[in-house]
Amino acid sequence: MTHNSTPSRILLHNGAFVTADGPERGPLATWEALGWRPHGELIATRVATGWQTTWLGERGDPRRPAYDAAVDLGGRLLTPGWMDSHTHTVFAGDRSHEFGQRLAGRSYADIAAAGGGIVHTVAATRAATVAELTTTAAARLAEMVAWGVRVVELKTGYGLDVATEGKTLAAISALQRQFAGQLTLVATAMPAHAIPPEFRANPDAYVDLVCEEILPVLARGALPVAFCDVFVERGYFSVAQADRVWRAAHKLGMRLKAHVDELSAMGGLEWALAARAVSVEHLLCTDAAGVARLAAADTVAVCLPLTSVFLREPFAPMRALVDAGARVALATDCNPGSAMTTNLPLAMQIAVLMGHLTPPEALRAVTRCAALALSEPGGLTGRIAVGQRLDGTLLDVSHPDALFYQLGAPPRGRALLSAPPFWQIQP
């Protein structure tokens, strides 16, 4: 197969598949429950929007349709493309000094009250150019690609004024062009991330600015903004303020995400569920009643175990959420203050070791449930299934158990669909 020859039907063989086409709720005890096919074969057909799975079966099946070219996967493992469904990857500056303060006993809230935390990053981000924001974020995204990630959600929220929130969105747009073919990027507006210093004495005036100026500017940008996120927390935004932001965003066509129950439970979860949020994030303080509410809802619970490790805080009730029947996703929360990491496989490993998920549940949480947390971006469902767009992560392991065995393993994932065309797989 040459670089200039583009077949219309490709057979993928000599590898193992996990299709993630099992149930999206409830416990998963075995890989078979998540669609494990140790001897699977797949035919993908080129369509106007990319590649679509048109046949999926077992090796040697006499009913296998004809194809134009074959790709030997070399015994590698193919899964749906991994999705990091909660990140704050675009920012400037460094907060490593705060890490030492936390190790000395200061809490996240104490550091923020003293002028650190998010507002420290805001000052650096306001001073940065679009090019600088793009360059630093591109390095982080390149690491995510190496880990095997195919979709990344990127939040604004380190500008907290009209100009810098717009600048952040411009950087995300530039990153989308730079990583075309490697990553699908999903933009989330989060000007309600913190109260900026100039509005500390009048938080409601900042909420006015968010609703009347910042969100409309972001909605008019060249890059579509899928979601609006709000940090509902003491010292940040009350439920009433969050509701004002959400109502303004809703009028602009954005869907709701919400940081809730991270440092305290103050009604944010109940409000977000009533507002039919696509997802709720963090959930460190969610109690049994909250777990039951999430189990009864379509809202996805996005758990961020590396944040708990970084802050030395309790973990979200991941096991209880899965057992109750909630949809559970996992993400890195890549950000400069509470989870300075791009390592999604490590988040999965910690969710298994400390959050007591099974490995199949953790993989589901970065494929099918992560897709639901992002409203199936670009038609990506987080599954490998006939009739659906094919986008995959190809891993240098033969069995999915190996993804969890070596803690902090080196990057060993690659995109199945990328430039150059995916049949030119390098050893």
C-alpha positions in Angstrom: 0.0 0.0 0.0 1.5 3.4 -1.0 1.0 6.8 0.4 -1.0 7.8 -2.6 -3.2 4.8 -2.7 -6.3 5.0 -0.5 -8.4 1.8 -0.2 -12.0 2.1 0.6 -12.3 -1.1 2.6 -9.7 -2.1 5.2 -9.4 -5.4 7.1 -7.9 -5.1 10.6 -6.6 -8.4 11.8 -4.0 -10.2 14.0 -4.8 -8.2 17.1 -7.2 -8.3 20.0 -10.2 -5.9 20.4 -12.1 -4.5 23.3 -15.2 -3.0 21.7 -16.7 -1.3 24.8 -20.1 -2.2 23.5 -21.2 -3.7 26.8 -23.6 -2.0 29.2 -22.8 1.6 30.1 -24.1 1.2 33.7 -23.4 -1.3 36.5 -20.6 -3.6 37.5 -18.3 -5.3 34.9 -16.6 -8.4 36.3 -15.0 -9.7 33.1 -13.4 -8.3 29.9 -16.0 -10.3 28.0 -18.7 -8.1 29.5 -16.9 -5.1 27.8 -16.7 -6.8 24.4 -13.3 -8.6 24.6 -12.5 -10.3 21.3 -9.1 -12.0 21.5 -9.4 -13.2 17.9 -11.5 -10.5 16.3 -11.4 -9.0 12.8 -12.9 -5.8 11.6 -13.6 -4.1 8.3 -13.7 -0.4 8.1 -15.1 1.4 5.1 -14.2 4.9 4.0 -17.1 7.3 4.1 -17.4 11.1 3.8 -16.8 11.7 7.5 -13.8 9.4 7.9 -14.0 5.6 8.5 -16.9 3.5 9.6 -17.0 0.0 11.0 -19.0 -2.1 8.5 -18.2 -5.6 9.7 -17.0 -7.1 13.0 -16.5 -10.8 13.5 -14.1 -13.6 14.5 -11.0 -14.6 12.7 -11.7 -17.0 9.8 -15.5 -16.3 9.7 -16.6 -17.4 6.2 -19.1 -14.6 6.1 -16.4 -11.9 6.1 -17.0 -9.5 3.3 -14.5 -8.6 0.6 -11.9 -5.9 1.3 -9.3 -3.8 -0.6 -6.4 -4.0 1.8 -5.4 -5.7 5.1 -3.6 -4.3 8.1 -1.8 -6.7 10.4 -2.0 -5.2 13.9 0.9 -7.3 15.0 -0.8 -8.7 18.0 -1.6 -5.3 19.5 -4.7 -4.4 21.4 -7.3 -2.2 19.8 -9.9 -0.2 21.9 -12.2 2.7 21.1 -10.2 5.9 21.2 -9.5 7.0 24.8 -11.1 10.3 25.9 -9.8 12.7 28.6 -13.2 14.3 29.4 -12.1 16.9 32.0 -9.0 19.0 31.6 -7.7 22.6 32.1 -4.8 22.1 29.8 -4.5 25.7 28.4 -2.8 28.0 30.9 0.5 29.8 31.6 2.8 29.9 34.6 3.8 27.5 37.2 2.5 26.6 40.7 5.1 24.1 41.9 5.7 26.3 44.9 2.2 25.6 46.1 2.9 21.9 46.0 5.5 22.3 48.7 3.0 24.5 50.7 0.5 21.7 50.6 3.0 19.1 51.7 3.7 21.4 54.7 0.1 21.2 55.7 -1.6 24.2 54.0 -4.9 23.3 52.3 -6.0 24.1 48.8 -8.6 26.5 50.2 -6.0 28.2 52.5 -3.6 28.8 49.5 -6.4 30.2 47.4 -7.5 32.6 50.3 -4.0 33.9 50.4 -4.0 34.9 46.7 -2.7 31.6 45.3 -4.5 28.9 43.5 -6.5 29.7 40.4 -5.9 33.5 40.6 -2.2 32.9 40.5 -2.5 31.2 37.2 -4.9 33.9 36.0 -2.2 36.5 36.4 0.2 34.5 34.3 -2.4 33.6 31.7 -3.5 37.2 31.3 0.2 38.1 30.6 0.7 35.4 28.0 0.1 35.7 24.2 -2.1 33.3 22.2 1.1 31.8 20.7 2.6 31.2 24.2 -0.6 29.6 25.4 -0.7 27.4 22.3 2.9 26.3 22.6 2.7 25.3 26.2 -0.6 23.5 25.8 0.6 21.7 22.7 3.4 20.1 24.7 0.9 18.7 27.1 -1.4 17.5 24.4 1.5 15.7 22.7 2.0 13.8 25.9 -1.7 12.9 26.0 -1.4 11.6 22.4 1.6 9.4 23.4 -0.5 7.9 26.3 -3.1 6.9 23.7 -5.7 9.7 24.1 -7.8 10.5 21.1 -10.3 13.1 22.5 -9.6 15.9 25.0 -11.9 18.4 26.6 -10.3 21.8 27.1 -11.8 24.4 29.5 -11.2 28.1 29.5 -11.2 29.6 33.0 -7.8 31.1 33.6 -8.6 34.4 32.0 -11.7 35.6 34.0 -12.0 38.6 31.7 -13.3 39.1 28.2 -10.0 39.5 26.5 -8.2 36.5 28.1 -11.1 34.1 28.0 -11.3 34.9 24.2 -7.5 34.5 24.0 -7.8 31.1 25.6 -10.4 30.0 23.1 -8.2 31.3 20.2 -5.4 29.1 21.6 -7.8 26.1 21.6 -8.7 26.8 18.0 -5.1 26.9 17.0 -4.5 23.6 18.8 -7.4 22.1 17.0 -5.7 22.9 13.7 -2.3 21.8 14.9 -3.6 18.4 16.2 -6.0 17.7 13.3 -6.0 14.0 12.6 -4.5 13.2 16.0 -7.0 14.6 18.5 -10.6 15.7 18.6 -10.7 18.7 20.9 -13.9 19.8 22.8 -14.1 23.3 24.0 -15.8 24.2 27.3 -16.4 27.7 28.5 -15.5 28.1 32.2 -15.3 31.8 33.1 -17.1 30.9 36.3 -14.0 29.1 37.6 -13.1 31.7 40.3 -13.8 35.3 41.2 -11.0 37.4 39.9 -9.2 39.8 42.3 -10.8 42.9 40.8 -14.3 41.6 41.7 -13.5 40.1 45.1 -15.6 42.7 46.8 -18.5 42.3 44.5 -18.8 38.7 43.1 -22.3 39.3 41.7 -20.9 42.0 39.4 -18.5 39.4 38.0 -21.4 37.0 37.4 -23.0 39.9 35.5 -19.8 40.2 33.4 -19.8 36.4 32.7 -23.4 36.3 31.7 -23.6 39.6 29.7 -20.2 39.8 28.1 -17.8 36.8 28.4 -20.1 34.0 27.5 -21.5 35.9 24.4 -18.0 36.6 23.2 -17.0 32.9 23.5 -20.2 31.8 21.8 -19.5 34.1 18.8 -15.9 32.7 18.4 -14.8 30.7 15.4 -14.5 27.6 17.5 -17.8 26.1 18.6 -18.2 25.9 22.4 -20.0 22.8 23.4 -20.4 23.3 27.2 -20.4 25.7 30.0 -18.9 24.6 33.3 -19.2 26.2 36.8 -17.3 25.7 40.0 -19.9 25.5 42.7 -18.0 25.8 45.9 -17.6 28.0 49.0 -15.4 30.9 48.1 -16.1 30.4 44.4 -19.8 30.4 43.1 -23.0 29.8 45.0 -25.8 27.7 43.6 -27.7 30.8 42.8 -24.8 32.4 41.0 -24.2 29.2 39.1 -27.8 29.0 38.0 -27.5 32.5 36.6 -24.4 31.5 34.6 -26.1 28.4 33.4 -29.2 30.2 32.2 -27.2 32.6 30.2 -25.1 29.8 28.7 -28.2 27.8 27.8 -29.6 30.7 25.8 -26.3 30.7 23.8 -26.7 27.0 23.0 -24.2 25.5 25.5 -24.8 22.4 27.6 -24.1 22.3 31.3 -21.2 20.7 33.2 -20.5 21.5 36.8 -17.7 21.1 39.4 -19.6 20.0 42.5 -19.0 18.3 45.8 -15.2 18.8 45.5 -14.3 20.4 48.8 -17.8 20.6 50.3 -21.3 19.6 49.6 -23.4 22.7 49.3 -26.3 21.7 47.0 -24.4 21.9 43.8 -25.1 18.3 42.8 -28.8 18.6 43.4 -28.9 21.8 41.4 -26.9 20.3 38.5 -29.0 17.2 38.3 -32.2 19.3 38.3 -30.7 21.4 35.4 -30.0 18.1 33.6 -26.2 18.6 33.4 -24.4 16.4 30.9 -21.8 15.7 33.6 -20.8 16.6 37.1 -17.2 16.6 38.1 -15.1 15.7 41.1 -17.7 14.4 43.7 -15.2 13.9 46.5 -17.9 14.8 49.1 -20.8 13.1 47.5 -22.8 11.0 50.0 -25.0 8.0 49.6 -28.0 10.1 48.8 -26.0 11.8 46.0 -24.9 8.4 44.7 -28.6 7.4 44.5 -29.5 10.6 42.6 -26.8 10.0 40.1 -27.8 6.4 39.6 -31.3 7.6 38.7 -30.0 10.2 36.2 -28.5 10.3 32.8 -25.8 12.8 34.0 -22.3 11.3 33.9 -20.2 11.3 37.1 -16.7 12.3 36.1 -14.3 11.1 38.7 -10.7 12.6 38.9 -8.6 10.3 41.1 -5.3 12.0 40.4 -6.7 15.2 41.9 -7.3 13.3 45.1 -3.8 11.9 45.1 -2.3 15.4 44.3 -4.3 17.1 47.1 -4.2 14.1 49.5 -7.9 14.2 49.7 -10.5 11.4 49.8 -11.5 9.8 46.6 -14.9 10.1 44.9 -17.2 7.1 45.7 -16.3 5.4 42.5 -17.2 1.9 43.6 -20.5 2.9 45.1 -21.4 4.9 42.0 -20.8 2.0 39.6 -22.6 -0.5 41.9 -25.6 1.8 42.2 -25.9 2.1 38.4 -24.5 5.6 37.7 -22.6 6.3 34.5 -19.0 6.9 35.6 -16.2 8.5 33.6 -12.5 9.0 34.5 -10.3 11.9 33.5 -6.9 13.5 34.4 -8.1 17.0 35.5 -4.8 18.2 34.0 -4.3 21.6 35.6 -1.5 23.6 37.2 -2.8 23.5 40.8 -4.4 20.2 41.8 -3.5 17.6 39.1 -0.4 18.6 37.1 -0.5 15.5 34.9 -1.4 14.3 31.4 -1.3 10.6 32.3 -4.8 9.1 31.7 -3.6 5.5 32.1 -2.3 6.4 35.6 -5.8 7.8 36.5 -7.3 4.5 35.4 -4.8 2.5 37.5 -5.4 4.6 40.6 -9.2 4.2 40.1 -8.7 0.5 40.2 -6.2 0.4 43.1 -7.8 3.1 45.3 -11.3 3.5 43.9 -11.9 -0.2 43.7 -13.1 -0.2 40.1 -12.5 -3.3 38.0 -10.1 -2.9 35.0 -13.0 -3.3 32.6 -15.0 -0.6 34.5 -11.9 1.8 34.3 -11.6 1.2 30.5 -15.3 1.8 30.0 -14.8 5.1 32.0 -12.4 6.5 29.4 -14.3 5.2 26.3 -18.1 4.8 26.4 -18.9 6.8 29.5 -16.3 9.5 28.6 -18.1 9.8 25.3 -21.4 10.3 27.1 -19.7 13.0 29.3 -18.8 14.8 26.1 -22.1 14.2 24.3 -20.5 11.9 21.8 -18.2 14.5 20.1 -18.1 14.3 16.3 -20.3 11.2 16.4 -17.7 9.3 18.5 -19.6 6.9 20.8 -16.7 5.4 22.7 -17.5 2.1 21.1 -16.4 -0.1 18.3 -19.6 -1.1 16.6 -21.0 -1.8 13.1 -22.4 1.4 11.6 -20.5 3.7 13.9 -17.5 6.0 13.2 -14.3 4.2 13.8 -11.7 5.9 16.0 -9.3 3.8 18.0 -6.4 3.6 20.3 -3.9 0.9 19.4 -1.8 -0.3 22.3 1.5 -2.2 22.5 0.0 -4.9 24.7 -1.8 -8.1 23.7 -4.2 -8.3 26.7 -6.0 -5.4 28.5 -4.8 -6.6 31.9 -1.4 -5.3 31.0 -2.7 -1.8 31.0 -3.1 -2.0 34.8 -0.3 -4.2 35.9 2.7 -1.9 35.4 2.0 1.2 37.5 2.9 4.4 35.7 4.0 2.4 32.6 5.7 4.3 29.8 3.5 5.6 26.9 2.6 2.7 24.6 -0.5 3.9 22.8 -1.0 5.3 19.4 -3.9 6.5 17.3 -5.4 4.0 14.9 -6.7 6.8 12.7 -4.2 9.6 12.0 -1.9 11.1 9.5 -0.3 9.2 7.8 -3.2 6.9 7.0 -3.8 4.3 9.6 -2.8 1.3 7.5 0.8 2.5 7.6 1.3 1.2 11.1 4.9 1.4 12.3 6.4 -1.4 14.4 
